[in-house]
Amino acid sequence: MAFTQSNLPTPPPFQSQATADELQSRLNWGEPALTIIDVRDREAFNKESIRGAVPLPMSELVSEARANFETTRDIYVYGNDDDETRLAATTLREAGFERVAELKSGLNGWKAIAAPVES
């Protein structure tokens, strides 16, 4: 059976807020052009984090993001809670990053779907 443009699967769309299921779906799709940023402190990150996440505490967030990522890159960010996540996403957007998604429920939401973590 030949595939045409109309019947090829498509990756999930990028949104400014994402659930753990939506992020996992994008990762399962095999998209390498996204970054997951953990803004919690280093101790919390070292204890447990989403597999593949990059630790960028809030105090270093903008400077390290600018040094390491294109402003058009898809970035998923999470913190200790939804308020910290929202603050981190807003900070990145105000710094010129165009595609920043808040990972709703953060690490807890990720673990709730039994997605892979590192410890």
Rosetta blueprint (number, residue, H / E / L):
1 M L
2 A L
3 F L
4 T L
5 Q H
6 S H
7 N H
8 L L
9 P L
10 T L
11 P L
12 P L
13 P L
14 F L
15 Q L
16 S L
17 Q E
18 A E
19 T L
20 A H
21 D H
22 E H
23 L H
24 Q H
25 S H
26 R H
27 L H
28 N H
29 W H
30 G L
31 E L
32 P L
33 A L
34 L E
35 T E
36 I E
37 I E
38 D E
39 V L
40 R L
41 D L
42 R H
43 E H
44 A H
45 F H
46 N H
47 K H
48 E L
49 S E
50 I E
51 R L
52 G L
53 A L
54 V E
55 P E
56 L L
57 P L
58 M H
59 S H
60 E H
61 L H
62 V H
63 S H
64 E H
65 A H
66 R H
67 A H
68 N H
69 F L
70 E L
71 T L
72 T L
73 R L
74 D E
75 I E
76 Y E
77 V E
78 Y E
79 G L
80 N L
81 D L
82 D H
83 D H
84 E H
85 T H
86 R H
87 L H
88 A H
89 A H
90 T H
91 T H
92 L H
93 R H
94 E H
95 A L
96 G L
97 F L
98 E L
99 R E
100 V E
101 A E
102 E E
103 L E
104 K L
105 S L
106 G H
107 L H
108 N H
109 G H
110 W H
111 K H
112 A H
113 I L
114 A L
115 A L
116 P L
117 V E
118 E E
119 S L
